[in-house]
């Protein structure tokens, strides 16, 4: 803080004190000059302190940061079900059946929503969109999970995501 600011503030205290003391004398009030000077100085000090501290504060930014919408596959609870099934797999045949059933439902929904094809009523059109590998997996009887099935499942999921 510069000397110029201190001089301005001292002059403000003197003028405020003189104005309040003069008003008190005008209305014939019993004004004690020293007490009045202390009260005026204290009040203006609090006001200046709030102003000085507030000048260095940056205003809060309450806007939410931009986040792109999550992909719809993250919102689909069936992916969580698949993940849980694979993590807790004790019966490979049961897991294979459940994975097959879940993926079939997921593919049927994607075909209907994104391509306007009903998996059950238009299997030939669906096969064209799905490709032979995914279509064969969905139409064959589910197999128990075995060696290499994780890579095969990863390829199928990549294909489903591309629908």
ZIQUI-V753234 format. One record per helix or strand of 2 or more residues. SS is the DSSP state (H for helix, E for strand). FROM is the first residue (numbers start at 1). LEN is the number of residues. If there is no record, write none. Layout:
BEGIN
ss:SS from:FROM len:LEN
ss:SS from:FROM len:LEN
END
This chain:
BEGIN
ss:H from:3 len:24
ss:H from:33 len:23
ss:H from:72 len:4
ss:H from:77 len:11
ss:H from:92 len:24
ss:H from:123 len:8
ss:H from:132 len:8
ss:H from:149 len:14
END
